[in-house]
Amino acid sequence: MTLEMALYVSKADAERKTAEANLSAVLENAPDHVLLFDLDANIKYVNRTPYSAIEDIIGKPKYDLLPENSKDMPKKAIDFILKTGDTQQYNIEHPAPDDQTRIFESHIGTIKQSDEITGFVLITRDITDR
């Protein structure tokens, strides 16, 4: 490897680390819940959870986290996205540990690699007190 190539690689690595740190700061400080999941709805990443530990939900199907009466809306949204490519928004109700029902506004879009959908990003916000 030439000195010029080594400097290029070093600079690219430093830029990548800066970008990763910036994205991490955004996700850690975002007030909303951000989830990434694959085409089978298995959770690959979540920045925060309202009721359980992050490590307890990574790898689990997104639908396992929802009460039975709230599973249909996200499934329909994903089906629509796969057909149209358009993002979707929906609200769902979720029981909280304090026996109250919370309302979450959710926005879902695609994750693409080389124009192929490889998963989804879900951003959800508790709007109960609005």
N, C-alpha and C positions, 0 to 999 in steps of 0.2 A: 504494500500500500504506500502510495506516495504521500509526502507531507501535505500536499494540497488536498488530497482525498481524506486524509486523517482529520484535517481541520474542518472540512465540509461535514464529515460524519459527526464530529464533536459538536459543531454548531447546530446541526439538525437534532441531535440528541438533547441538547440544552433547550432548544425551542419546544421539543415534544414534552419535556419535563415541565416547562413553564405552562404550556397549554393544559396539561393534566392537572397541575396545581390550581390553575384558574377554574377549570371545570369542577374540580372537587370542592373548591370554596363556594362556588355558586350552588351546587347541590346540597352541601352541608348547611348552608344558611338560608336556603329557600324555605318559605313558610309552607309550601305545598308538599304533598307526597309525590315523589317521582318513582315510577316503576318501569323497568324494562322487562319484557317477556318475549319468549320465542313463539313460533307459529303454533305450538301446542299449548300455549298459555302458561308455560312454566316460568315462574319468576326467576330472572337472572340477576336483577339488581333492584334495590329499593333504598332510597336515601333516609327514610324514617318510616316508622309504623306507629299507628295510634294505640294499638292494644297488645302487641307482642314483640318479642325480640326479633331483630332483623335476621339473625342466623336461623330462627325457627321457620321462616317462610321462604328463604332462598331455595329454589329447586321445586317448590310446591306449585301445583296449578293455581293460577289466579282465582279460579272459581271456588276453590276450597276455602278461601277467606271470606266469601260472601254468604249471607243467609239465602236460603232457598228462594225466597220471593224477590231477590235482587240479581239472580244469575242470568235471567233472560235478556235484559237490556244490554249488558256488555257483549254477550254472544251475538246479538243482532247487529250491534255496532261493528264488531269485527267482520262479520259476514258482509256488511255493506262496504266496509273499507276494502276488503279483498276484491269485491266486484268493481268498485269505482275508483279506488285510490284516494278518495276524499277523507279528510279527518272527520271525526264525529264527536259530539258532546252529548252527555246524558247525566241525569241525576239518579242516585240510588240512596236507599235508606239502609242504615247499618246499625244494629244494636250496640250500645256501648256497655262497658262493665258496670256503669252506675245505673243500669236499667232504663236509660233514656235511649231514644232512637236519634241517631245523628244523620244528617243529610249531607251527602258528598256530591259536589259537582265535578264531573270527570271529563277530560278531553283526551282523546286517543288518536294517535297517528302512527304512521309506519316507520320502521327502520329499514333502510335499503342499503344494499351493497351491489354495485354495478347494475342499478335499476331493478334489482330483484328484491322483493319484500322478504326480509329475514326475521322480522319480529315487529314488536310494537312498543311505543312509549306511551305511558299513561301518566297524566298529571291530574291530581285530584285534590280538591280543597273542601274542607268542612265549612258548609254554608248554613249550618243549623241556626246560628244566631243572627243571620241577616235580616 
